[in-house]
Amino acid sequence: MKKISIIIPVYNTQEYLEDCFKSIENQTIDQDLFEVIIINDGSTDKSGKICDEYALKDSRIRVFHKTNGGVSSARNIGLDNFTGQCVGFVDPDDWIEPDMYEVLYEALRSNGVSLSAAGYYREYDSYSERVASVEKIPNRILSQEEMLLYTVRAVHYAEFRVAVCNKLFLSNIITDNRMFFDEKLLSGEEDAKFITQIILSDNCTGIFIEKPLYHHYKRKGSLTYNTELDARLDGYKERIDMMIDKGFEDISIWLKRHHCYSAGLLAEKALEENDKKMVNIMQTKIKYYLNEYVALNHLFPERIAWINKLNGDDK
C-alpha cells in the first residue's frame, strides 16, 4: 500500500502538463511511497496523449480516460481507484514545491491529525504573489471549529483555502464515509463542500504549515473566471445546513452572510438587465439570511442600505 495517492484531473491543459507532472516527479519524499492517478476528462487537445506518455515512462502513474463530465466527476474516478494511506489533489495547470508532500505527510504523521494544509502562491502570467492571511493561523493542532471558521472567513484566513489542492488527507476518512465530490456543484463549491464534509467527520483535527508549498495559477478562461455567482448559492446553502446539523450554527453565520451578499450582487445585475423574474428569485434568496447579513454589517450602514434596496425594502 502506498503512503500517498495524488489525484490529477486533466482537461485541455496540454501546455501546462509538463510543469505540473515534473513538479510531482521531483518530490523529495521517497519515490516509491506515492502513486499518481491522472484522469483525462475527455480532452480534445493533446492532453490525453501526454498523460499516456508519462505513464509509459513512470510505473507510479496510472491514467484513466473518460468522456467529459467536469472536474468533480474526474476526481471521483480517482477516489474510486486510489490505494494510498493519504490522498492529495493537484490541478493540471498548477505546480508544487519539491518538498510539498514530504512536509505535509510528516506533519500529518507526527501530529496524528486528519488533514494537513500549507500556504500557497497565486500565480499570474506576469507575476507571482504569496498569499497572506489577515489573521495568523496558529502553529498547533486545529479543532473542527477553527478549521470551519477558516473556510468561511476566506479573506481573513486566505492561506488555508477552501480548496483541496494545498492539503493532504487521511484516506480512511474518505473511504469510511464514502465521500465524493458533488458533480452538480461548480465555481469552487465542489471543493468547499468536500472540505466541509472532511472537517465535520468524527474527531477531525488538522495542522497548518505556514510555508507556501503550492502554486495556484490563475488562468484566464478557467472555471474560476467564467462561472456565475449563482453557481455558488446552492453550495453555500448545503454547507450551511451541514454545519447547523453538526452543531456549528455560530460558524455558519459567516457563510449566511456570503450567501446574502452573492444573492444581492445577482439581484443588482438582474435589475440592470430588467430581468424581473431573476430579481424576484434573488430577493427570495436574500431573505433567507438577511438578518444575519444585517447583524454582521451593523457598523456599515451603507451595506445594509444596499441590500435593503435590492430587496425592495429601502423605505
C-alpha positions, 0 to 999 in steps of 0.5 A, spaced: 500 500 500 502 506 498 503 512 503 500 517 498 495 517 492 495 524 488 489 525 484 490 529 477 484 531 473 486 533 466 482 537 461 485 541 455 491 543 459 496 540 454 501 546 455 501 546 462 502 538 463 509 538 463 510 543 469 505 540 473 507 532 472 515 534 473 513 538 479 510 531 482 516 527 479 521 531 483 518 530 490 523 529 495 519 524 499 521 517 497 519 515 490 516 509 491 511 511 497 506 515 492 502 513 486 499 518 481 492 517 478 491 522 472 484 522 469 483 525 462 476 528 462 475 527 455 480 532 452 480 534 445 487 537 445 493 533 446 492 532 453 490 525 453 496 523 449 501 526 454 498 523 460 499 516 456 506 518 455 508 519 462 505 513 464 509 509 459 515 512 462 513 512 470 510 505 473 507 510 479 502 513 474 496 510 472 491 514 467 484 513 466 480 516 460 473 518 460 468 522 456 467 529 459 463 530 465 467 536 469 472 536 474 468 533 480 466 527 476 474 526 474 476 526 481 471 521 483 474 516 478 480 517 482 477 516 489 474 510 486 481 507 484 486 510 489 490 505 494 494 510 498 494 511 506 493 519 504 490 522 498 492 529 495 489 533 489 493 537 484 490 541 478 493 540 471 495 547 470 498 548 477 505 546 480 508 544 487 514 545 491 519 539 491 518 538 498 510 539 498 508 532 500 514 530 504 512 536 509 505 535 509 505 527 510 510 528 516 506 533 519 500 529 518 504 523 521 507 526 527 501 530 529 496 524 528 491 529 525 486 528 519 488 533 514 494 537 513 494 544 509 500 549 507 500 556 504 500 557 497 502 562 491 497 565 486 500 565 480 499 570 474 502 570 467 506 576 469 507 575 476 507 571 482 504 573 489 504 569 496 498 569 499 497 572 506 492 571 511 489 577 515 489 573 521 495 568 523 493 561 523 496 558 529 502 553 529 498 547 533 493 542 532 486 545 529 479 543 532 473 542 527 471 549 529 477 553 527 478 549 521 470 551 519 471 558 521 477 558 516 473 556 510 468 561 511 472 567 513 476 566 506 479 573 506 481 573 513 484 566 513 486 566 505 492 561 506 488 555 508 483 555 502 477 552 501 480 548 496 483 541 496 489 542 492 494 545 498 492 539 503 493 532 504 488 527 507 487 521 511 484 516 506 480 512 511 476 518 512 474 518 505 473 511 504 469 510 511 464 515 509 464 514 502 465 521 500 465 524 493 465 530 490 458 533 488 458 533 480 452 538 480 456 543 484 461 548 480 465 555 481 469 552 487 463 549 491 465 542 489 471 543 493 468 547 499 463 542 500 468 536 500 472 540 505 466 541 509 464 534 509 472 532 511 472 537 517 465 535 520 467 527 520 468 524 527 474 527 531 477 531 525 483 535 527 488 538 522 495 542 522 497 548 518 504 549 515 505 556 514 510 555 508 507 556 501 508 549 498 503 550 492 502 554 486 495 556 484 495 559 477 490 563 475 488 562 468 484 566 464 478 562 461 478 557 467 472 555 471 474 560 476 473 566 471 467 564 467 462 561 472 456 565 475 455 567 482 449 563 482 453 557 481 455 558 488 448 559 492 446 552 492 453 550 495 453 555 500 446 553 502 448 545 503 454 547 507 450 551 511 445 546 513 451 541 514 454 545 519 447 547 523 446 539 523 453 538 526 452 543 531 456 549 528 450 554 527 455 560 530 460 558 524 455 558 519 453 565 520 459 567 516 457 563 510 449 566 511 452 572 510 456 570 503 450 567 501 446 574 502 451 578 499 452 573 492 444 573 492 444 581 492 450 582 487 445 577 482 439 581 484 443 588 482 445 585 475 438 582 474 435 589 475 440 592 470 438 587 465 430 588 467 430 581 468 424 581 473 423 574 474 431 573 476 430 579 481 424 576 484 428 569 485 434 573 488 430 577 493 427 570 495 434 568 496 436 574 500 431 573 505 433 567 507 439 570 511 438 577 511 438 578 518 444 575 519 447 579 513 444 585 517 447 583 524 454 582 521 454 589 517 451 593 523 457 598 523 456 599 515 450 602 514 451 603 507 451 595 506 445 594 509 442 600 505 444 596 499 441 590 500 435 593 503 434 596 496 435 590 492 430 587 496 425 592 495 425 594 502 429 601 502 423 605 505 
